[in-house]
Amino acid sequence: MATVVHIPMLILLLHTCFGSTSVEALAGHLPDEEMGILKEIADQLGKKDWKYELNPCDGNSNWNTLGTRSNPFYNNTITCNCSFPNGECHVDSISLKGQDLAGVLPPALAKLSYLKTIDLARNYLSGNIPPEWETTKLETLSISMNRLSGRIPNFLGNITTLQNLGLEANMFSGTVPPELGKLVHLQKLILNSNNLTGPLPQVLAQLTNLKELRISSNNFTGKIPSFIQSWKQLQQLEIQASGLEGPIPSNISVLSNLTELRISDLNGEGSTFPPLRSMKRMDKLMLRGCNISGPIPPYIAEMTGLRILDLSFNKLNGEIPNLDGLTNVEVMCLTGNQLNGNIPDGIKGRQSRNEIDLSYNNFSEQSAPPSCRDSLNLFRSFSEEGNLELGGCLKNYPCQKDRYSLHINCGGEKSTIGNVVYEGDQYEGGASKFHPMTNYWGFSSTGQFWDHNRTINDYIAQNVSVLGMNHSELYTRARLSPLSFTYYGRCLADGNYTVKIHFAEIIIRGNKSFHSLGKRIFNVYIQGKLELEDFNIVQAAQGVDKVVVKEFKAIVKNKTLEIRFHWAGKGTTAIPRRGTYGPLISAISVESDFKPPSNGKKKILIAVLVSVLVFIFTILGLIFWKCYFGRRTSREQELRGLDLQTGLFTLRQIKAATNNFDVANKIGEGGFGSVYKGTLLDGTIIAVKQLSTKSKQGSREFVNEIGMISALQHPNLVRLYGCCVEGNQLILVYEYMENNSLARALFGQVEYRLNLDWSTRQMICVGIARGLAFLHEGSTLKIVHRDIKANNILLDKNLNPKISDFGLAKLDEEENTHISTRVAGTIGYMAPEYALWGYLTYKADVYSFGVVALELVAGKNNMKYRPNEDYVCLLDWAFVLQQKGNLMELVDPNLGTQFKKEEAIRMIKVALLCANPSPALRPTMSAVVSMLKGQTIIQEYPLNPSIYGDEFGFDALRGQYDQTQLQSSSEIEPLNHSSHIA
């Protein structure tokens, strides 16, 4: 009797807590027959992780898992309809996205009689669409981004319930079957990026309910059909590089519901501007490369909601009409036309957030703005000019002398390969950029990444795997463009040149994954001549992360060379993510085929005079140095034999860059001395570290820092530009890090702190780990840094971390098990075995990294945070929480709920593993990188908190520090000093 009473009460309680839907799901059951069909489907797909002992209709997470931040494409969802009598459920939707399933499309799917939706996008499936599917009653069928091949089967026309059909980015060939005209309920048809041929069948005019049609990057023939007038419900129409010919039919005017129209790269005859006046709802309009002539119609200004306007690479002429009504426009691209007259004041006066590209036109030079605006591209825009001195951008930089070579590390840092110095090219791109990098070279960038909210930082690609090729620094980063990108060289002596362009595909992958299915195709022009058409890096290099160098001959006239890269709409645009397409350039090398002229005796005389003067000033400098310092071991002796592999700066240059060490330019004070911000003539911002004459570090650390860092090149190590050794001055010149140190960002003064979200903290943590892995394992010189701490992690403008301050670093020779050395480092970051016994291995850096990683998660300083008097520091508290199984208490409360719990736990566990008191139990830094990325299981070694303080001498260590002379060593953080022991 009691049981009878309590069961309804329990159901009522469940209903109250979870809602009626949950109760139905829990009560419903899937017939054994359908469970067996799911097993059959899994076998055919190659899916092996379903747990059949669970009920897929109760919302169990083992069956229903959505994407995560690390893999936003992943979806593992089965939904059921449980509205049938007796609590019976039936599968009505299966979504298995982004799982790299390598099987075939399952014929068994047709046995699920109630199935309405199947989404198998972003996998590695092969084969054909099975004929068994003809009997289904599917409403949504998405099999995009796989390896499916063959013809689109006629029988798809018999699935008359279809409303959405996605076949994008496969290898389907042949013609579009006329039977698709029977799908009268179809609202979305996506055929992009296949090998489809022939004309579009007339019967597609019957698809009167279409709202979205995309047929780009195919090999269709014939003209754009006039029956597009039948698709009056269309909201989005995309026909880019489809193979179809122009002109755009005039009856497109009836598609008044369009919000997005993309037509590009049409073959055949052109026309005047198509009639689009009725399209008042337009949000994005592209008519690119459509052979359109005549003026831009003024009614475009009536599309007041327009955000993106791309009319590039046509034959438009006349003046730009008054477009002041387009107040919402973010990007306006009119490049590559024949527009003339004056540049309207309304365009010149637009805010900098509006990206406007007017490059390659014929405007009057008199209408040019007085100076360059970074987001208004006027490259090659003026009819009066046969050169690049335009819009005030380069008028103040006339060519002083002829140049005979140009080397650019596209998207990367300044690099030296043998005797060749490749110029750095890290300036962010954008939808409209004309940027002179120096007075003799620069770039013009055109185009907007569609379908993806990319930032300006996405115009530079970063490698996604470890690169093993020679000179990998040229391929670690690369310049990207969504449409057109031009590198120009000025001041080159007229004559014949050899041009080498370096390519390596570092984004699309080569594994058995949907990440490998992308096709990047683009064209290359040199001096206006098409040199490479439909160029595919992976195909030319025979794989990803492999180098291919293309060599060309070019003739320089008027001292100018232009190399342009252009995307003509071909290939994929959604693999591995939306917005992945367009030219990718790693490096450019230009060398003259003739020897520079010699000035004979005059040059010899100048060289002799310079040599004599250098010798005299060197002798005087040595004498002054010795007299000034009078030490047993002079700085000259310490510096003797130093091979400076970086640039040499004069004191005059340093003073000019820092305005004579103006206190207003002072950005930090450390144990080495002061740090100043400086600016070079070419606009490069530098950080100048000046050795204080009172510094307790001194020239030995100066020599050490130069020797160590000049031999190292890595994206996560601070870049040393050069040094200055003059008079009593010892100065290092670094790249400027816009966001100062990690210490200031996390726990500096309140006004200096940065709001670091979780993804940024994760990125910083992995970046530091990669830098240390390079020092310990990847560099030719195996180096122990000895002073890893938050103050020595600097952040660039994109918050990428870079390890700095190598003054205390030590070479770790491979034959030595450890280095016996005096203790030098910072309290709170030193490994116990090093602090107590001077036993130094790379595991000391691993320990320090663990502390920094913990600070990243918690947002607290290790030595300054004590929850109560029972705890020594943040690390001590963390070990206690590990014992209690309550690690989430460590997470910075400023993050709120905006973080991934599993990632936070992972980072904490890695930090505690690295900070294990026993060096033998600490992992290598390469293993740390793998663990942080979730690729390797974390081996845990829980500690007894009470043992931690006694056995490893925490109190004794603190006493040792108290008896030692301490010095401040904050790198670039004037108000957050750390204690140093040396």
N, C-alpha and C positions, 0 to 999 in steps of 0.2 A: 504494500500500500504506500509506503514511504517513497519507493522508487517511482511509482506512478505520479506522485505529487511533485517530486523534485525535477523530473525530466522537463515538464513544461516550464518550470521556473528557470531551469538552466537555459532553455531555448530563449525565454524572455530576456534573461540576462545577456546572452550573446547578441540578441537583437538590439538591445539597448547600447551595448558597447561597440558593436561593429556595423550595425545597420543591416537592413533586410537583405541587401545584395550579398553580403558576406555569408549570411546564414544559408542563402540558396546555394552559394558556391560550395560551402562546406557540406551541405546536405546532398548536393548533386553527385552523380557518379557517371563515369564514362563507360560505355559498354566494353566488354572484353574484346569484342571484334575490332572496335576503333583503336584500342590500345595496341592490338596486334598490328593494325595498319600503320600506326606511328612507328613501331619497331621496323617495319618493312621500309618505310620512308627514310628512316635514319640510316639503314643499311645502304640504301641507294645513294643517299647524299654523302655518306662517309662521316656521319655525325655519331660520336661515341660517348657523349657525356650526359645523355638523358637518363634519369633515374626512374625506371619503370615501376618501382615499388611505390612511388608517390602518385598522387592524383593530380594530373595537369590542370584540372578544372577548378582547383581550390586556390589558385593564385600562388602556389608554392614557388619560392624563389629559385629552386633548382630547375624549374621549367620556364620561369618568366624573369629574365634579367635584362634590363635596359642598358644602354650605353653608359660608359663612364667618361670622365674627363680625359683619361689616358687613351681611350678608344671610343670616341663619340659615335662611331658608326655601328658599334656592336649592338645587336638586339637578338634576344633568345626568348621569344614570346609565343605562347599558345593561349588563345582565348576560346572560351566555350559558350555556347548558348544553353542555359539550364532552365529554360522556360517550358520544357516538355513535361508531360504528366509523369507522376511517380518519381520525380527528382532526377529524371534521366537527362544527361548532358550530351551535346555533340560538338565536336571541334568546328569552329566557323572561321578561325583565322590562325595562320602560322607565319611568323616573321623570324627569319634566321639570317640576319644581316651581319656582314663584316666578320664572318667566322672562318674565312678561308677554307670552306668546305670544298674538297677536291673530287667529289663524285660526279654524278650526272643528275639531271632533272628527274625526280622520281615518278615513274609511271603510276606507282601505287597511290599517289595523291588523288587520282581520279576516284578512288574507292571511298573517299570521305564525302558523302553525299550532301552534307550541309556546309561544306567549305565555301566561303565567299572571298577570302583574301589570302593570297600567298605572296610573300616578299622574300626573295632569295638574293637580293642585291648585294654587291661587294663580297663575292666569294670567288672560288677558283673552279667553278663547275664547267664541264665540257660536254660536248655532244650536241644533240638536237632537242627540239621541243617534242616530247613524246606524243604520239597520236592519241593515246588514251585520254589525254586532257580534253579532247573534243566534247566529252560527255559532261564535263563539269558545269557548274553554274556560278563560276567565278565572277566577281564584280571588280576586283583589283588583282592584276597580275604584274608583278615587278620582278624581272630577272636581269636587271641592268648590271653592268660591270662584272661580267664573267667571261668565260672563254667559249661561249656557245657559238656554233657555226651552222652552216647549211642555209637553206632558204627559210624565210618566214612562212610557216605552213598555211595552206589555204584554210584548213579546218578551224583556225582561230576565228574565222568569220562566223562559225556556228555557235560560238560561246556568246550568244546575243545579250547575255546579262552584263557583259564587260562594260565598265565605266572608266577604268584607268588601265592603260597598257604601257609598260615601260620596258623597252628593249635596248636601252642606251649602252654604248661602249661594249659591244660584243664583236663577233666576226660574221654576222649575218650577211649573206650575199644575195644576188639575184634581184628581182623586181619586187615591189610592194604588191602583194596579192590583191586583186580586185575584190575578193571576198570580204576584205575588211570593211567594205562599204555597207555591209549588213549590220555592223555594230552601231546601230542608230542611237544607242544610249551612251556611247563613248564621249567622255568629257576631256580626257587627257591622253595624248598619244605622243610618246617620246621615242624617236628613232635615231637620235644623234650618234655619231661616231661608230658607224658600221661600214660595210662595203656595198651598200645597196646601189643598184643601177636602174637604168631605164626611166621612162617618164612616170609621173604620178598618175595613177589611174583616175579616169573621169568620175567613177562611181564614188570616190571619196567625197564628192559634193553632197552625198546623202548624210554625212556626219554633221548634221546641223546643230548638235548639242555640244560640239567641241568648244572647250574654253582654253585649252593649252595644246599647242602643236609645236614640236621641235624636231627638225629634220637636218640639222647641221652636219658638216663633215661626212658627206657621202659622195657618191659618184653618179647622181641622177643626171638625166639628159633632158633636153627640151627646155621650154620657157617656164617661168613661174606661171602656173595655170590661172586662167581667168576665173575658174570656178571658186577661187577663194572667197568670192562675194557671198557664197552660200554659208560661210562660217560666221554668221553675224553675232554669235555669242562669244567669239574668241576674245580672250583677254590678254593672252601671251602668244606671240608668234615669233619663232626663231628659224631663220633660213640663212646660216652662215657657211660659206664654202661648201654648199650642198652639191655643186656641179650644175645647178640650174642656171639658165641664162636670163638676162634682162630683156626688155625693160620691166620695171615693176608695173604691173597692170593698173590702169587708172581706177578700176572698180574696187581697188583696195579701200577707196574712200568710204564704203558702206560699213566698214568695221569700226563703228563708233565706240564700241566697248573696250577697245584695246587700251591696256595700261602699259604694255611692254611690247615694242616692235624692234626686232633685230634682223636686219638683212645686210649681208656683207659678201664681198668677193664674188660678185656675179660675173659670169662670162657673157659674151655676146654684146649686142648693141646697147647703147645708153638711152637716156631720155632726160627731159627736164624734171624738176622736182615733182614727186608724186603728190596728188591731192590728199592732204591729211587734215584739212581744216576741221573736220567733224570730230577729231579725236581729242576732245577736251580733257579726257581723264588720263592722258599719257603721263607716265612716271619716268620711263626710260625709253629713249628713242635712239636707235642706231641705224643709219643708212651709210655704211662704210664700204668704199671700194665698189660702188654700184654704177660707176660711169655716169653720174648725174651732172648735167651742165646747167648753166644759167644761174640766176641769183637765188639767194636764200629767201624764201617767202616771208614777208613780215608777220603773217598769221602765226608763225611759230611762237611769237610772244604771247599768244592767247592760251597756250598750254601752260597755265600758271602753276600747275602742280609738278611740272617737269623738273627732275633732279639730275638726270644724266642726258646729255645731248652729244652724240658722236656723228659728225658728218664728214669724217676725214677721208682723204685719198679719193676725192672725186675731181670734177672739173668745174666746181662752183666758181663763179666770177662776180664782179660787181662789188659794191660796198656791203659791209655787214649791216643789216637793218637794225632798227632800234629794238633791242631785246631786253629793255629795262624791266618789262613785265615778268621776266623769268626770275623772280625773287628767290625761288627755292633751289635754283640750279647749284649743284655742288661741283660738277665736272662738265666743261664745255670743250669739245675737241673738234677743231676746224682745220687741223694740220693737213698739208699736202693738197691744197687747192690752188686756185688762181685768183683769190680774193684780192682786191685792190682798194685804192682810195685811202681814207684816213681810218685809223683805229678809233672806234667810238669812245668818247669820254666815259660812257657808262661801263665799258669793259675795263678801261684803264683804272677806273676808280673802285672797282670791285674789291671786296675784302680779301685778305690773304687766304682765307679758308676756301675761297672759290678757285678751283684749279682750271685755268683757261689756257688752251694751247692753240696758238696762231702760227706755229712754225711752218716753214716752207710755203710762203705766200708772197704777194707782191705789193705790200702796203707802202704808202708814202713814208719815207724816213722822217719827214717833218712831224708826223703824228706820233713818233716814238716817245714813250715816257722818258723823263730825264734820267732815270736810273732803273736798274733791274729790280723786278719784284720776283721773288723766288717761285711763286706759283703762277706767273704769267710767262709762258714760253714764247719768245720771239726769235728763236733761232732761224736764220735764213728767211726772214719775214719781209725784207725790204727790197724793192725793185732797184733802188739807186745803188745798191752795194753789190760788189762782186766778191766781198770778203766777209769775215766774221765780226768785224767791229760794228756791232749793232746795239741799238737801244741803250747805249751808255755802258753796256756790260764790260766791254774790253777796250774802250777808247783810251783809257788811261794806261794801257799796257801795250804800247807799240813794240814790235819785235826789235830787240837790241842786237841780236846776232842770229845767224842761221844755226839750226839744229839738224842733226843727222840720224837721230834715233829717237824712239819713244817706246817705253816698256810700262805696261799697266797691269797690276794685279787686280783684276776686275772684281769689285765687291770686297776685296781683302786688304790686309795691312801691307805696308811697305816691306818688301822682301828682297833679299840678296841671293841670287842664284849664280854661283861662280863669280864672275866679274861684272855681272849685270844686275843693276838695281831696278826692281820693278816698283813703280810709284804706287802708293796706297790709294785706294778708291773706296772709302767707307761712307761717303756722303749718302744719306738716305735718298731714295728715288721718290717718285710720285706720279700722279696722273698728268702733271704738266710741270716739267723741270728743265730749265736751262742753267747749268751750273759750271762756270769756269773753275776747274780745280786748281789750276795755276794760270799764269799768263800765256802758257803755250799748249795747254790741252784741257779738255773738259768733256761734258756730255750733255745730250738733250734726251729727255725721257718723255714718252708719250703713251697715254692709255690707262684705262681703268680696269682693274680685275672685276669682272662681272660674277654674279652669283655667290659672292663671298665678301664679307666685311673685313677686308684686309687693311692693314695699316701701312704707313710709309715704310716701316721696317721690313715688310714682306717683299720689297723690291730688291732685297739682297738675300740670297739663299745660303743656308748653313748646312754643311754636310750632316747626314743623319746616321752615319756609321764611321767606324775607324778607317781612315784611308791608308793604303799601303804603297801607293805609287811613289816614285821619286819626286822630290820637290813638291810634296803634298801641300805646302803652304800656298801654292798657286791655285789649289783646287778645293781648299777647305771652305771657302766662301766664293760665291759667284754672283754676278749681276743678273737680275731678272727683269723682264719687261712684259707687260700684257699685250703690247701692240708693236711699238717701234722704239728703237733705242739707237742713238748715234754717238759714237766716240769721234771726236775731231782732234787733229793735231795742227798746231799753228807754228809758224816760224821755221818750217822745214825747208831746207834748201831744195830748189827745184831739181828734179831728176828722177831716176828709177829707184824703186825701193822694193825690198822683200817684206811682205806682211805675213806674219804667222799668228793664227788665232787658235787658242787652246780651249778645248772643251772637255768636260767630264760631267756625266749625269749623276748628281748627288742627292736627288730627291726621289725620283722613281726608283723602285727597288728591283732586284733581279731574282728574288726568291719565289717560291711557289705560293704566292699570295696575291690578292687583288691589287696590292701595292705595286706589283710588277706589270700590270696590264696597261699602264699609261703609255701614250705615244706623244712625244714632244716633237713637233714638226715646225720648222721656220725657215726663212730665207735670209741670205747674207748678201749685202751689196757693198762694193768697195769703189769709191769715186763714182757712185751712181750706177755702176755696172753690176748686174745680177751674177754673182759668183757661185752661190750655192742655192739650189731650189729644193724645197721639201726636204731639208736636211734633218736627219734624225740622229742624235748623238749616240744613243744606245746601239743603233744599227751600225754606225760608222766605227765606233770603238769596240764593237762586239761584246758589249756588256755594260753594266753600271759600275760606277767608281773606277772607270778605266779612262785613260787619257787618249784623246785623238787630237792631233795638231794638223790644221789645214794651212798650206802655204800658198801664197798668191804673189803675183807681181803687180805693182801699181806705179803709176806715173804721177808725181806731185807737180802741180802747176799752181802759181799764185801762192806758193808756200803753205798750201793747205791740203790735208788728207782727211777724208771722211770714211768711216766704216759704219754701216747701218745694218741693224738686225730687225727683221720684220716678221710678225706673225700674221699669216693670211687665213686664219680661221680653221686650219686643218689639225687633225689629231684629237686627242681626248682633252676634256676640260675639267674632269671631276675625279681623277685618280692621281695620287692617293686621296686627295680631298678636292672639294670644289675650288676652282680658281687656280688649279695647277696646269699651266700652259704657258706658251710664249718662249722667246729666246732666253737661253741660259749661257752666259759667257764667263769663262774662268780667267783668261789672261790674253793680252795682246802684246805682240812684239813687232816693232817696225825698225828696220835697219836699211841704211842707204846701200846701194850697190856700187857706190863710188867712194873714194877716200876724201875726207875733208881737205880743203886746200891748206897749204902751209904758208905762214908768214915769214919763213926763213930766218934771217939774221935777227929780225926784230923779236921774234919769239924766243930765240936762243938767249939774246941779251936780257930779256925780261926774266927768263928762267934762272939765269945766273944771278941777277940782282936779288931775286926772291930768295934763292938758296943762301946767298951771303947774309941777307937780312935775318932770315930764320936762324942761321947759325949764331949770329951776333946776339940776337934776343934770347936764344936758348942759353948761351953762356951767361949773359947778364941775369937771366931768370934763375939759373942754378945758383949763382953766387948770392943773389938776394935771398933766395929760399934758405940756403944754409945759414946765412948770417941772421936771418929773421928768427928761425926756429932754434938753431944751435943744439939740436938733440943728438944723442949718441947714434941713433938710427934715423937718418934724415928721411923726409918724405920722398926725396929723389931716389934714395936707395930702395924704398918700398915700392915705388912706381916703376923702377928700372925693369926693362924687359917686358912690360905689360903690352900685350898686343890688342889694341883697341879695335874691335871689329865693328864699332858703331861710329856715328858722325862726330866730328870735332867742332865745338863751338868756341868762339872767342868771347872774352868777357864783355867786350863792347856789344856783341850780339845779344848776350844774355841780359845786359842792362837795358838795352833798347826794348827787348821783349817784355821785361817786367817793370818798365818805367823806373829804372834804377832801383830795383827792389822796393818799390813803393809799398808802404804798409797796407794800402788799400788792396793790393794784390796778394797779400799774405793769406794763405788758406790753411796753414797748419804749422805745428811746432812739434818736433820729435826729438828723440835722443841723438839723432844725427845732426839736427839743426833745423832751420826754417824751410818751409816749402811755399813757393810763390806760384801764382798763375801768370803765364806769359803768352804773348801772341806773336807769331812769326809773320814775316812780310806776306807770305802766301795765305795767311789766315789760319794756319794751323795753331791750335791752342795747345800749350805745353804746360807741364808741371816741372818746376825748377827746384831741386833739392840742394840747398846750400850748406856745406859743412861749416858748422860753427867752430871758431878757433878755440872755444872753451869745451867743445864736445869731448866726452870721455870715450867715444867710439873712435873717430879719427880716420887717418888715411888707410890703416889696415883694412877696416871695414869698407872704406871707399873702393880700394883696389879689389876687395872680395866681391863687392856688389857688381862692379863693372865686369869682372872676369866671369862671374856666374851668369848674370842675366843677358850679357851680350851673346852668349853661346846658346841661349834658349829662345825658341819661338813656339808659342802655343796660344790659342785664343783665350785661355784662362790664366795666362801669365801677363803681368803688366809689361808693356813695350818700352824698351829703353831706346830713345832716339840718339843719344850721344852724351858727351861729357865736356867739361871745360877744366883744364888744368893750367892756371895762369896766375902768376904772382903767388899770393898766399891763399888763393881761392881753389877749392875743390868742389865741383858742381856736377850734379847729374841731371839730365834732361829726359823726362818721361812723357809718355802720352798723358793727356789730361783726362781725368776721370770725373765726369760731370756730377756724379752723385756721391762723391767722397767715399767714406769707408762704411762697411757693414755695421761697425760699432755705432757710428753716428746715426745711421738709418734706424737701428733697432732700439738703442737706449742712450742716445745722445741727448742734448738739451731738447726740450719739447719742440721748439721752433724748427729744429733741424731734422726731426724724425720723419721717416717716410711711412706711408700707409702701405706696407707690403702685404699683398694678398697671398693666399696659400700657393697658387700656381707659381708666383714669383719666388717665394721662399724655396719651393721645390727646385725650380730652375737654378737658383743660387747655390743650393746645396750640391746638386749634381755637378754644376760647373766647378766648384771648389774641388770636389772629388776628382774630376777629370784632370784638373791642373796638377794635383798632387800625384795622381797615377802617372802622368807624364814625367814628373820630376823623378819619381822612384823607379819607373819601369820603362818608359817610352823614350826618354832622352838618352843621347849618346853618353852624356855625363850623368851618372846616377847621383842625385843630390838629396841630402836631408836638409830641409829648410830650417828647422830648429825653433822657429818663432811664428808658427801658425796661430793666429788669433783674429778676432773680429776687426781689430784696428788695421791689420795687414791684409784684409780683403777689401779691395776697392771696387766700386760699382760704376760702370760706364753709363752713358745716357739711356741705354736700354735696360739698365739694371743687370747686365751680364757681369759676373764676378771675375776679378783678376787678382791673382796672388802677387803681393808686392814685398818689398824690403828683404833683399837677399843678403844683407850685411852680415848676418850670423850663419849663413848656410855653410854646409860642409859637404865635400865630396865623399861619397860612399863607394870606396873601391871594392870591387866584387870579391877580391880574395879575403877581405876582412869581414869577420862576423859582426864586429861592432867597432865604433870609434871611441877611444878613451880620450876625453877632452874636458876642459873646464866647463862648468855649467853656465849656460847663457840662455836666457829665455824669459818668459813672463809668467809670474805667479798666476795660478788658476788654469794654465794651459799646458804646463810641463808634465810629462809622464813621470810617474813615481820612480822608476828605475833610473831615469836620467837625472832627476833632481837630487836623489839621495846618493847615488853611486857613480854618476857621470857616465853611465852605460848608455851609449847613443847608437840607435839603429833607426831605420826609416819608420819603425813602429812608434817612435816618439812623435812623429808627425801624425800618424794615424790617431794616436791618443788626442792630440791637440785638435784634430779635425772633429773627433767625437764631441768635444766640448763645444766647438763652434756650431755643430749641427744641433746640439741640444739648445743652445742659445737662440738659434733660428726658430725652432719650434716654440720655445717658451717666450721669446721676446724679452728675455731677462739676461743680465750680466752674471756670469757664473760666480764671481767672487763677491758681488754686491748683493746677491739675493739670498736671504736667509728667512724662510717662512717663520721660524722661531729659533730660539737659542739652542735647540737640540740638533740643528743641522749646521754643517760647516759652510755649505755652498749649494748652488743649484744642482750640481752633479750628485752630491751626497743625497739630496732630497729625491732626485730621480731614481737612485738605486733603491731607496726605501719604497717609493711608489711602485717600482718593479716587483718588489717582494710582495706588496699588498695587492698586486694585479690591478692597479688603478692608474695606469699611465696617462689616461686622458686628462688628468688634473694638470699635466704639464703644458698643455696646449695654450698658447697665448689667448687670453680672453678677448683681446681686441679683434680676433678673427671671427668672433661670434659663432655662427653655424656655417659660415662660408668656407668650408674646407672638407676634404675627403677624409673620413675617419680612418679608413684602411691605410691611406698614404701617410697620415700623421703617425699612426702606430708604427708603421714601417720605418719612418725616419727616426723615431725615438729609439726603436730597438737597434737600428744600425748604429746610432750615436752611442748607446750604452755598450754595444759590442766593441766599438772602436775604443771606448774609454775603459775597457777592462783593465784592472791593475796589472794583470799578467800580460806581458807583451806577446807571449807565445799564443794567446787566445785571440789576439787582435787580427783582423783580416788584412789582406793587402788592399791597396786603394782601388785597383782594378776590380777586385771582388766587391768593394763598397759601391762602385758605380753600378755594377750589375744588380746588387741588392736594392739600391735606391730606385732603380727602374723597374723593380718587380720581376726581374729575370732569373734571380737566384733566391733560393730559400735562405732565410736568416737563421744561422745557428745561434741559439741563445745559451748563455752561461750565467744564470741568475746568481747574484752575490748575497752573502749574509751582510746586511748593512752594519751590524755591530763589528764585524771583522774588518770592514773596509777602513774604518778610522784607525784601528790598532795595528793590524798586520802590515799595512802599507804606510804607516807613519804619517798620517795626515797632520796630527798635532805636532809631531817632531819636525815635519817639513815646514810648517808654519813658523815654528821657533827658529829654524835655520834661516828662513827668509828675514825674520826680524833682526837677526844678528849680522845681516849682510847689507852692505851699502847699496841702496836702491836708487834707480834713476828713472825718470820719466821716459816713455818711449812711444807716445801716441804718434802714429804716422801722420795723419792729416786731420786730427781731431783735437783742437786746442783746449777743449773743456772736458775731455774724458781720458785722462792719463792712465796708463797701466803700469804696474810696478815691474821693473826689469831686474834680473840678477845676472851678473857677468863677471 
